[in-house]
Amino acid sequence: MSSGNAMKIGNYQRPVDLIDIAKRGQRAGSREKVDGESFKDMFSRELAAQRNITFSKHARERLFSRGVELSETDVNKIADAIDKAEAKGSKDTLILADDAAFVVSVKDRTIVTALDTNNLKEGVVTAIDSAVIL
């Protein structure tokens, strides 16, 4: 991305210039982290916002602690799965992907929690009324 076409995204406080973020991260000695959040995490959150998906604090913590990374394609697949569940009248759904699973409040379009494949094999998922397999 050239500096003349700086893309603006919104964070929770104010619009942020992505080029300034990258420069601040480099000055701080880290090219990937700015104020404790990686550029990739911020980018994923912005993609999700464009598809009207939110991640609960719990889900963000689980994604980080379990090493689950979401690409633009992943976010779009999750959004499409939420759309399908909503069309069927689901309220809370489990979305099963290749490397992870997500419990989603369909009405709020909020990912409530995330599980990696290891945690999914060990547990029982409750409080859902549907499942969408990607």
C-alpha positions as CSV (number, residue, x, y, z in Angstrom):
1,M,0.0,0.0,0.0
2,S,1.5,3.4,-0.9
3,S,1.5,6.2,1.6
4,G,-0.6,8.3,-0.7
5,N,-3.5,5.9,-0.4
6,A,-3.6,5.4,3.3
7,M,-6.6,3.2,4.2
8,K,-8.5,4.3,7.3
9,I,-10.1,1.9,9.6
10,G,-12.0,2.5,12.7
11,N,-11.0,1.2,16.1
12,Y,-13.0,1.7,19.2
13,Q,-11.6,5.1,20.0
14,R,-10.9,6.9,16.7
15,P,-10.0,6.3,13.0
16,V,-6.5,5.0,12.6
17,D,-4.1,5.5,9.7
18,L,-2.6,2.0,9.0
19,I,0.7,3.4,7.8
20,D,1.1,5.3,11.0
21,I,0.4,2.0,12.9
22,A,3.1,0.2,10.9
23,K,5.6,3.0,11.6
24,R,4.9,3.1,15.3
25,G,5.3,-0.7,15.5
26,Q,8.7,-0.4,13.7
27,R,9.8,2.3,16.1
28,A,8.8,0.2,19.1
29,G,11.0,-2.6,17.8
30,S,8.2,-4.8,16.7
31,R,6.9,-4.9,13.1
32,E,3.8,-6.9,14.1
33,K,2.6,-5.5,17.4
34,V,1.1,-2.1,18.2
35,D,-0.2,-1.5,21.7
36,G,-0.4,-5.3,22.3
37,E,-2.4,-6.0,19.2
38,S,-1.0,-7.4,15.9
39,F,-1.8,-5.8,12.6
40,K,-3.2,-9.1,11.5
41,D,-5.7,-9.1,14.4
42,M,-6.8,-5.5,13.6
43,F,-7.2,-6.4,10.0
44,S,-9.3,-9.5,10.8
45,R,-11.5,-7.4,13.1
46,E,-12.0,-4.8,10.4
47,L,-12.9,-7.6,7.8
48,A,-15.4,-9.0,10.3
49,A,-16.9,-5.6,10.8
50,Q,-17.4,-5.2,7.1
51,R,-19.4,-8.5,7.2
52,N,-21.3,-7.3,10.3
53,I,-19.7,-9.9,12.6
54,T,-18.3,-9.1,16.0
55,F,-16.1,-11.2,18.3
56,S,-16.8,-11.2,22.0
57,K,-13.9,-10.5,24.4
58,H,-14.0,-14.2,25.3
59,A,-13.8,-15.3,21.7
60,R,-10.9,-13.0,21.0
61,E,-9.1,-14.4,24.0
62,R,-9.7,-18.0,22.9
63,L,-8.6,-17.3,19.3
64,F,-5.3,-15.8,20.7
65,S,-4.7,-18.5,23.3
66,R,-5.5,-21.3,20.9
67,G,-3.5,-19.9,18.0
68,V,-6.4,-19.7,15.7
69,E,-5.8,-17.2,12.8
70,L,-8.6,-16.1,10.5
71,S,-8.0,-15.1,6.9
72,E,-10.3,-12.9,4.8
73,T,-11.7,-16.1,3.2
74,D,-12.3,-17.6,6.7
75,V,-14.2,-14.5,7.8
76,N,-16.3,-14.6,4.7
77,K,-17.1,-18.3,5.1
78,I,-18.2,-17.6,8.7
79,A,-20.4,-14.7,7.7
80,D,-22.0,-16.9,5.0
81,A,-22.6,-19.6,7.6
82,I,-24.2,-17.1,9.9
83,D,-26.5,-16.0,7.0
84,K,-27.5,-19.7,6.3
85,A,-28.2,-20.3,10.0
86,E,-30.3,-17.1,10.2
87,A,-32.3,-18.1,7.1
88,K,-33.2,-21.4,8.9
89,G,-34.3,-19.5,12.1
90,S,-31.4,-20.5,14.2
91,K,-30.6,-18.5,17.4
92,D,-27.3,-20.0,18.4
93,T,-25.2,-22.1,16.1
94,L,-22.0,-24.0,16.0
95,I,-19.9,-23.4,12.9
96,L,-17.4,-26.2,12.1
97,A,-14.5,-25.3,10.0
98,D,-11.4,-27.4,9.1
99,D,-9.2,-26.1,11.9
100,A,-11.6,-24.5,14.3
101,A,-15.2,-24.3,15.5
102,F,-17.2,-21.2,16.6
103,V,-20.2,-20.8,18.7
104,V,-22.2,-17.9,17.3
105,S,-25.2,-15.8,18.5
106,V,-26.9,-15.6,15.2
107,K,-29.3,-12.7,16.1
108,D,-26.3,-10.6,17.3
109,R,-23.9,-11.9,14.6
110,T,-21.4,-12.3,17.5
111,I,-18.9,-15.1,17.8
112,V,-19.2,-16.1,21.4
113,T,-16.3,-18.5,21.6
114,A,-13.8,-20.3,19.5
115,L,-12.4,-23.8,19.8
116,D,-9.4,-25.4,18.0
117,T,-9.6,-29.0,16.8
118,N,-8.0,-30.3,20.0
119,N,-10.5,-28.6,22.3
120,L,-13.4,-29.6,20.1
121,K,-12.5,-33.3,20.4
122,E,-12.4,-33.1,24.2
123,G,-15.6,-31.2,24.8
124,V,-19.3,-31.0,24.5
125,V,-20.9,-28.0,22.9
126,T,-24.1,-26.9,24.6
127,A,-26.7,-24.1,24.2
128,I,-26.9,-24.4,20.4
129,D,-29.8,-25.1,18.2
130,S,-28.0,-25.8,15.0
131,A,-24.6,-26.5,13.4
132,V,-23.2,-25.3,10.0
133,I,-20.3,-27.3,8.5
134,L,-18.0,-25.4,6.3
